[in-house]
Amino acid sequence: MARLYTSFAEFWPYYLREHARPRTRALHYTGTTLVVLLALTALLSGNWLLLLAMPLAGYFFAWIAHFTVEKNRPATFTYPLWSLGADFKMWWLWLTGRLRPELERAGVAHKD
């Protein structure tokens, strides 16, 4: 039986372990970056239809990563809001160079 997480703090290490492979994280970063760029472009241009492309851009790369690289079930199927938050947290920590210690605390081996 799958573990039930009752807080984001408990969920976060699980999320990182589900993204153990660098290629999985790289595909997530691609999708998340596209989501941010689409949001900024929509905001600056006033073309609000671009917002409709955000879920497609984000989930496409993430799900490709899970089904072909990590070969696991995306956490978003069970924890949709925490997964969304964790994806942005992982992306931001990676972008700012602070992800490695989080991965190590979660028990993710360095697989680069």
C-alpha positions as CSV (number, residue, x, y, z in Angstrom):
1,M,0.0,0.0,0.0
2,A,1.3,3.5,-0.9
3,R,2.2,5.8,2.0
4,L,-0.3,8.6,2.7
5,Y,1.5,12.0,3.2
6,T,-0.2,14.4,5.4
7,S,2.0,17.4,5.0
8,F,4.1,19.0,2.3
9,A,7.2,18.6,4.6
10,E,6.7,14.8,4.6
11,F,5.9,14.8,0.8
12,W,8.9,16.8,-0.3
13,P,11.6,14.0,0.2
14,Y,9.3,11.5,-1.5
15,Y,8.9,13.9,-4.4
16,L,12.7,14.2,-4.8
17,R,13.1,10.4,-4.7
18,E,10.5,10.1,-7.4
19,H,12.8,12.5,-9.5
20,A,16.1,10.7,-8.8
21,R,17.4,10.7,-12.3
22,P,19.0,13.9,-13.6
23,R,17.2,13.5,-17.0
24,T,13.9,13.3,-15.2
25,R,14.7,16.6,-13.4
26,A,16.0,18.2,-16.6
27,L,12.7,17.4,-18.4
28,H,10.8,18.9,-15.5
29,Y,13.0,22.0,-15.6
30,T,12.2,22.4,-19.3
31,G,8.5,22.2,-18.7
32,T,8.5,24.4,-15.7
33,T,10.6,27.0,-17.5
34,L,8.1,27.0,-20.4
35,V,5.2,27.4,-18.0
36,V,6.9,30.5,-16.4
37,L,7.7,31.9,-19.9
38,L,4.2,31.4,-21.1
39,A,2.8,33.1,-18.0
40,L,5.2,36.1,-18.4
41,T,4.4,36.4,-22.1
42,A,0.7,36.3,-21.4
43,L,1.1,39.0,-18.7
44,L,3.2,41.3,-20.9
45,S,1.3,40.8,-24.1
46,G,-2.2,40.6,-22.7
47,N,-2.7,37.4,-24.8
48,W,-4.5,35.4,-22.1
49,L,-5.0,32.5,-24.4
50,L,-1.4,31.6,-23.8
51,L,-2.4,30.6,-20.2
52,L,-4.2,27.6,-21.7
53,A,-1.0,26.2,-23.0
54,M,0.6,26.2,-19.5
55,P,-0.7,22.8,-18.3
56,L,0.2,21.2,-21.6
57,A,3.8,22.6,-21.5
58,G,4.3,21.6,-17.9
59,Y,2.8,18.2,-17.9
60,F,4.0,17.1,-21.3
61,F,7.7,17.1,-20.3
62,A,7.1,15.9,-16.8
63,W,5.0,12.9,-17.9
64,I,7.5,12.0,-20.6
65,A,10.2,12.0,-17.9
66,H,8.2,9.7,-15.6
67,F,7.1,7.2,-18.2
68,T,10.3,7.0,-20.2
69,V,13.2,7.9,-17.9
70,E,12.2,7.4,-14.3
71,K,9.6,4.7,-15.2
72,N,7.3,5.6,-12.3
73,R,3.9,7.0,-11.8
74,P,3.8,10.9,-11.6
75,A,3.1,12.1,-8.1
76,T,0.6,14.5,-9.5
77,F,-1.9,11.7,-9.9
78,T,-2.1,11.3,-6.2
79,Y,-1.0,14.7,-4.8
80,P,-1.8,17.2,-7.5
81,L,-1.3,20.5,-5.5
82,W,1.7,19.3,-3.6
83,S,3.3,18.1,-6.8
84,L,2.8,21.4,-8.4
85,G,4.3,23.2,-5.5
86,A,7.2,20.7,-5.3
87,D,7.9,21.1,-9.0
88,F,8.3,24.8,-8.6
89,K,10.3,24.4,-5.4
90,M,12.6,21.9,-7.2
91,W,13.0,24.2,-10.2
92,W,13.8,27.2,-8.1
93,L,16.3,25.4,-5.9
94,W,18.0,24.1,-9.1
95,L,17.9,27.5,-10.7
96,T,19.6,29.0,-7.6
97,G,22.1,26.2,-7.2
98,R,20.6,24.9,-3.9
99,L,19.0,21.6,-4.9
100,R,21.9,19.2,-4.3
101,P,21.7,19.3,-0.4
102,E,17.9,18.7,-0.6
103,L,18.5,15.7,-2.9
104,E,21.1,14.3,-0.5
105,R,18.8,14.8,2.6
106,A,16.1,12.9,0.6
107,G,18.6,10.0,0.0
108,V,18.9,10.6,-3.8
109,A,22.3,9.3,-4.9
110,H,24.4,11.5,-7.2
111,K,23.5,9.8,-10.6
112,D,24.8,12.5,-13.0
